[in-house]
Amino acid sequence: MIQEITAQELDADRFIEERIREIKDAVGDGTAINALSGGVDSSTVTMIGYRALGTRLKTVFIDNGLMREGEPERVAGFFRELGVPVDLVDARRDFFSALEGITDPEEKREAITQTFYRDVFGRLVKESGAKYLLQGTILTDVDETVAGIKRQHNVFAQLGIDPEEAFGYKIIEPLIRLRKDGVRKVGRALGFPPELFERIPFPGPALSARVIGEANPERIATVRKATAVVENLLRDTGAFQYMAILHEDRVTGIRDGKREFGQQIEVRCWESTDARVASPTRLPFEVLEKIAAGIMGEVPGVVSVTYNIATKPPSTIEAV
């Protein structure tokens, strides 16, 4: 059983020092690799790993085609400015090929997991010679996976999976005793600017977790455009997380006086501290109207916009 360190009892500076020492002891004179996504978890692991190993840590940003608009270049550029080398890897074809024809949520997550860890990362690890992967698994990821709520792509040991046997490398998880509020506290101690460590959470399966049904390039492009509208209009609310979700079924709409079978976007905005429980933000109706108008005006083919008012539980923060 993993012993949680709550944000209230966390000594961030001491935590960082301990994790640096653990990484150094584990890796020794060898090399490690990690995948940077731009979220607070992966960003925190990247900086701790870099402080521990320096250039013996190979940091990559894997462009899986499922990220937000301009995310790969923006994140890689930010860390390069901090002195951390980041390699951009184009793996869009790998991921979309793996996702083709899949509509079941768990099958999508498994396809992404296998493509990431076995295919793309397995290839990168062999090329780099690294024997260790640093990743930003947090305690909430483990809880949801073990409880059978959602199979988080970065959880293995708790499911009886040996990453070294399955993929050829060992995994180090410096943040696994923390939840999101604790990770943000560590981010502050690392000196990250607020716009990074206070970023809203973003799922490991990226925008595929916000497409109900098949996550093909066209549908990902639709939810990416809707995401840009939602994040632009809700970034000053102070909410824990907000997102756009593309539904599977076509819905009836009217355009230019004629019937149009268009698409439906669901908007979610959450109040939470650690993602275990959450409640919908009580957004003013005027804000909801702006969101709807923005999405229908900027995202081709969308004829319906809804707002989720369920709580977690029984809902979850992400739809898939």
C-alpha positions in Angstrom: 0.0 0.0 0.0 1.3 3.4 -1.0 1.7 5.8 2.0 0.2 9.2 1.0 1.9 12.5 1.7 -0.8 15.1 2.0 -0.2 18.6 0.8 -0.7 19.9 4.4 2.1 17.7 5.7 4.4 18.0 2.7 7.8 19.7 3.1 8.4 20.5 -0.5 12.1 21.3 -0.3 12.8 18.1 1.7 10.7 16.1 -0.7 12.7 17.3 -3.7 16.0 16.6 -2.0 14.8 13.0 -1.2 13.6 12.3 -4.7 16.8 13.6 -6.2 18.8 11.3 -4.0 16.6 8.3 -4.8 16.9 8.9 -8.5 20.7 9.2 -8.3 20.8 6.0 -6.3 18.6 4.1 -8.7 20.2 5.2 -11.9 23.8 5.3 -10.7 26.1 6.1 -13.6 23.5 5.1 -16.2 21.0 7.1 -18.1 17.2 7.7 -17.8 14.6 8.9 -20.1 11.3 10.7 -19.5 8.4 12.0 -21.5 7.4 15.6 -21.0 3.7 16.5 -21.8 3.5 20.0 -20.3 1.2 19.1 -17.5 2.3 19.9 -13.9 3.1 16.2 -13.1 5.4 15.5 -16.0 6.9 19.0 -15.7 7.7 18.5 -12.1 9.3 15.0 -12.7 11.3 16.5 -15.6 12.9 19.2 -13.4 13.5 16.9 -10.5 15.1 14.3 -12.9 17.2 17.0 -14.5 18.5 18.2 -11.2 19.4 14.6 -10.3 21.0 13.5 -13.5 21.7 16.6 -15.7 22.4 15.6 -19.3 22.1 11.9 -18.3 18.4 12.4 -18.4 17.0 12.3 -22.0 13.7 14.3 -22.1 11.4 13.8 -25.0 8.1 15.4 -26.0 6.1 12.8 -28.0 3.8 14.5 -30.4 1.0 11.9 -30.5 -1.4 14.1 -32.5 -3.7 14.3 -29.5 -2.4 17.4 -27.8 -3.8 21.0 -27.6 -3.1 23.6 -30.3 0.6 24.4 -30.4 1.4 22.4 -27.3 4.5 20.5 -28.4 6.5 23.6 -29.6 5.3 25.7 -26.6 6.3 23.2 -23.9 9.6 22.2 -25.5 10.5 25.8 -26.0 9.7 26.7 -22.3 11.9 23.9 -20.9 14.7 24.7 -23.3 14.7 28.3 -21.9 15.1 26.7 -18.4 18.2 24.9 -19.8 16.6 21.5 -20.1 17.1 19.9 -23.5 13.9 18.5 -25.0 13.7 16.4 -28.2 10.4 16.6 -30.2 9.3 13.2 -31.5 6.7 12.9 -34.2 4.6 9.8 -33.4 1.2 10.9 -34.8 1.0 8.1 -37.3 1.7 5.5 -34.7 -1.1 6.7 -32.4 -3.8 7.3 -35.0 -3.0 3.9 -36.5 -3.4 2.2 -33.1 -6.7 4.1 -32.4 -8.3 3.4 -35.8 -11.8 1.9 -35.5 -11.7 1.7 -31.6 -14.7 3.2 -29.8 -14.6 1.5 -26.4 -13.1 3.8 -23.7 -10.9 1.1 -22.1 -9.7 -0.2 -25.4 -8.7 3.3 -26.4 -6.7 3.7 -23.2 -5.0 0.4 -23.7 -4.2 1.1 -27.3 -2.5 4.4 -26.2 -0.7 2.7 -23.3 0.7 0.0 -25.6 1.6 2.4 -28.4 3.3 4.8 -25.9 5.2 2.3 -23.7 5.9 -0.6 -26.0 6.1 0.9 -29.5 7.2 4.5 -29.4 8.9 4.6 -26.0 10.4 1.2 -26.5 12.0 2.4 -29.7 13.3 5.5 -28.0 14.7 3.6 -25.0 16.6 1.3 -27.2 18.1 4.2 -29.2 19.1 6.0 -26.0 20.4 3.1 -24.1 18.4 4.2 -21.0 17.4 1.5 -18.5 15.1 3.7 -16.5 11.9 5.8 -17.3 10.9 8.7 -15.0 7.2 9.3 -15.0 4.7 11.5 -13.2 2.3 8.9 -11.8 0.4 10.4 -8.8 -1.7 8.6 -6.1 -5.0 9.5 -7.7 -4.0 7.7 -10.9 -3.3 4.5 -8.8 -6.6 4.8 -6.9 -8.8 5.1 -10.0 -7.0 2.2 -11.7 -7.1 -0.2 -8.8 -10.7 0.7 -8.1 -11.6 -0.1 -11.7 -12.9 3.4 -12.3 -10.5 4.1 -15.2 -7.3 2.3 -16.4 -4.8 5.1 -16.1 -2.1 4.6 -18.8 0.8 5.1 -16.3 -0.1 2.5 -13.7 1.6 -0.9 -13.8 2.9 -2.4 -10.6 -0.5 -2.2 -8.9 -1.9 -4.3 -11.7 0.8 -6.9 -11.5 2.6 -5.7 -14.6 6.4 -5.7 -14.6 7.4 -2.8 -16.9 11.0 -4.3 -17.3 9.6 -7.6 -18.5 6.8 -6.0 -20.6 8.7 -3.1 -22.1 12.4 -3.6 -21.4 13.0 -0.8 -18.8 12.4 0.0 -15.1 10.0 2.8 -14.1 10.8 5.4 -11.4 7.8 7.3 -10.0 9.0 10.2 -7.8 5.5 11.7 -7.3 3.5 8.5 -6.6 2.8 9.5 -2.9 1.3 12.8 -3.8 -2.0 14.1 -5.2 -2.4 17.1 -7.5 -2.3 19.7 -4.8 0.9 18.3 -3.4 2.5 18.2 -6.9 1.6 21.9 -7.3 3.3 22.7 -4.0 6.5 20.9 -5.2 6.2 22.9 -8.5 6.3 26.1 -6.6 9.3 25.0 -4.6 11.1 24.1 -7.9 10.7 27.7 -9.0 8.2 27.2 -11.8 6.2 30.3 -12.8 2.5 30.2 -11.7 1.3 29.7 -15.3 3.0 26.3 -15.3 2.4 24.7 -11.9 -1.1 26.1 -11.7 -2.1 24.8 -15.1 -5.3 22.9 -15.2 -4.8 19.1 -15.3 -4.6 17.4 -18.7 -5.2 13.6 -19.1 -2.5 11.2 -20.1 -4.5 10.0 -23.2 -4.8 13.7 -24.1 -7.7 14.8 -26.3 -8.6 11.2 -27.0 -10.1 11.2 -23.5 -12.4 13.9 -24.7 -13.7 12.2 -27.8 -16.6 9.8 -27.2 -16.2 7.2 -29.9 -13.4 6.9 -32.4 -10.6 9.3 -31.9 -9.5 9.9 -35.5 -7.6 12.9 -36.8 -10.8 14.8 -37.9 -12.6 14.3 -34.6 -9.5 15.2 -32.6 -9.2 18.4 -34.7 -12.8 19.3 -33.8 -12.3 18.9 -30.0 -9.0 20.7 -30.3 -10.7 23.8 -31.7 -13.4 23.6 -29.1 -10.8 23.2 -26.3 -9.1 26.4 -27.4 -12.4 28.3 -27.1 -13.3 26.8 -23.7 -9.8 27.4 -22.2 -9.7 31.0 -23.5 -13.0 31.9 -21.9 -12.6 30.0 -18.6 -8.9 30.6 -17.8 -9.7 33.4 -15.4 -12.4 31.6 -13.4 -10.0 30.0 -11.0 -11.7 26.6 -11.6 -9.7 23.4 -11.0 -10.3 22.1 -14.5 -12.4 22.8 -17.6 -12.7 21.1 -21.0 -14.7 20.4 -24.2 -15.9 16.9 -25.0 -17.0 15.7 -28.4 -20.0 13.4 -28.4 -20.4 10.4 -30.7 -23.9 10.7 -32.1 -24.8 13.3 -34.7 -27.6 15.7 -33.5 -30.2 17.5 -35.6 -29.6 21.2 -36.2 -30.6 24.0 -38.5 -28.3 26.0 -40.7 -29.4 28.4 -43.4 -33.0 27.3 -43.0 -32.1 23.6 -43.7 -31.7 20.6 -41.5 -28.1 19.7 -40.6 -26.9 16.7 -38.8 -24.1 18.2 -36.8 -21.9 17.5 -33.8 -22.4 18.1 -30.1 -19.8 19.5 -27.7 -20.2 19.1 -24.0 -18.5 21.6 -21.7 -17.3 20.7 -18.2 -15.9 23.0 -15.6 -14.9 21.7 -12.1 -14.2 22.8 -8.6 -11.8 20.5 -6.7 -8.6 20.4 -4.8 -7.2 16.9 -5.5 -9.5 15.4 -8.2 -11.0 12.8 -5.8 -14.3 14.7 -5.6 -15.5 17.6 -7.7 -18.5 19.8 -8.3 -19.5 21.7 -11.3 -18.6 25.4 -11.3 -21.7 27.7 -11.2 -20.8 29.7 -14.3 -23.0 32.7 -15.1 -25.4 32.1 -17.9 -23.8 34.9 -19.9 -20.5 33.0 -19.8 -22.2 29.9 -21.0 -23.7 31.8 -23.9 -20.3 33.1 -24.9 -18.9 29.6 -24.8 -21.7 28.3 -27.0 -21.4 31.1 -29.4 -17.7 30.8 -29.6 -17.7 27.1 -30.2 -20.5 27.2 -32.8 -18.9 30.1 -34.5 -15.3 28.7 -34.6 -15.7 25.0 -34.8 -17.2 23.7 -38.1 -20.1 21.3 -37.9 -21.1 21.9 -34.3 -24.8 22.6 -33.8 -25.2 21.8 -30.1 -23.4 22.9 -26.9 -24.3 21.5 -23.5 -22.9 22.1 -19.9 -22.4 19.2 -17.5 -23.9 19.8 -14.0 -23.2 16.3 -12.4 -20.8 15.9 -9.5 -17.9 13.6 -9.0 -19.0 11.0 -8.0 -21.0 9.6 -9.7 -19.5 11.4 -12.7 -15.8 11.6 -13.3 -13.8 14.7 -14.3 -12.9 13.3 -17.8 -15.6 11.7 -19.9 -13.6 8.7 -21.2 
